[in-house]
Amino acid sequence: MSNLSFSFAPDVRPLAARLRPKTLHEYVGQQHLIGPGTPLRRAIDSGQISSLILWGPPGTGKTSLAELIAASADAAIEKISAVTAGIKEIREAIDQAKIRLEQGQRTLLFVDEVHRFNKSQQDAFLPHIEDGTIVFIGATTENPSFSLNNALLSRARVCVLRKILADDLRQLLQRALTDSDLGLRSAVSLEQHARELLLQLADGDARKMLNLLELAAQSCADGVIDTSLLKQLVERQLPGFDNQGELYYDLISAFHKSVRGSQPDAALYWYCRILEGGGDPLYVARRLLAIASEDIGNADPRALSLALSAFDTFQRVGPAEGERAIAQAAVYCALAPKSNALYSAFNQMRAFVREQPSYEVPVHLRNAASGLLKQLGYGEGYRYAHDEPGAYAAGMTYLPQEMQGLQFYQPSDRGLERQLAEKMRYLRSLDAGVAPGGQEFQDVD
């Protein structure tokens, strides 16, 4: 009898795949969700699983957690990705789940990037969640409130996963360096400064950390990974940014609120975060145009001109000088006096016009374009302002009779609006006959 020998092919999966946790003990991070005594941990330990939406940044353990939940409940797991799958793949997964259910086994259907499914694709899961054919777990990096149907959200609990803490990443990094079976396949050492840089570059993403570590191990010539090598592999760390995603709008929101809050350094920080993440500078310039009228208004009308000039500068000379011009406008707007009086007055007047009847134009304001219209009284009693003392026809009314006495624009006491408020008070005194006719008022510049 000949001697039989067996050889096993090496595990050629990437390091991040080899170190995917097999138990909750190996799972790093998210202790607020699966720590001892938490509701989800108790459910996992008891095998009582229910449909979930796992919402969090990349590399925070969404797929691994779904796999551990399935294993704890002795359920089969079907995985589909919304990036590549459609209704056909959904139906096939549901058919397999029905077969297993008839055999007494549950199926956990894990849908990665579930926010990429459209409404009809998301709706396709609903009846099968309802009748227990599947336990549904969707993973998303986008805010479920905006990206998922209410019908689907009502049937699943949303669990928020956070960036993995540095201490937890250190634990995983140590395992990658020391696990002889699943860790790095080459004997390398990681300098202390390089270790800290690696954690910084990972930015809470375990998969990113392990991928970079594996690449560094394959690239180092002397078996030592130092900071110089890591910096060569990652020439520039892009700050967290997801164009048109939730973080994108969070950054824009932070920028807007910083300008509104008169904090120039904060405005510059968020602006630069957007730039370094690959965002469109002109989007920021457009937001400054909105800020100039919404948050500054007539307290400093120059802000609108400067914001428009910055926009124009970028289009004329390109990014190098244009980005700086937008920064100039951002700092100016941050330090400008703030008033939302115009913004409020405009919104109130629009609402008033929508809700009230269409009042007639007063006859004296109508255009007497023909002899007949003059005979009907059009334009009668109108006084040409430029022929009046101070170019103001005191007592002349310009609103419908039903609106007399209403005032929507209430200037603030900040910046130029302080002078505008004084001018309005002076003009009202002329209307009331209090101020002597023809008295001059020092107009605003």
PyMOL commands that set and color helices and strands:
alter all, ss='L'
color gray80, all
select helices_A, chain A and resi 15-18+31-34+39-46+62-72+87-102+114-116+119-123+126-130+144-147+150-153+166-178+192-202+206-219+227-233+246-260+264-276+281-299+302-317+319-335+341-355+363-365+371-375+385-387+389-391+401-403+416-431
alter helices_A, ss='H'
color red, helices_A
select strands_A, chain A and resi 52-55+76-81+107-112+135-140+157-160+189-190+224-225
alter strands_A, ss='S'
color yellow, strands_A
deselect
rebuild
show_as cartoon
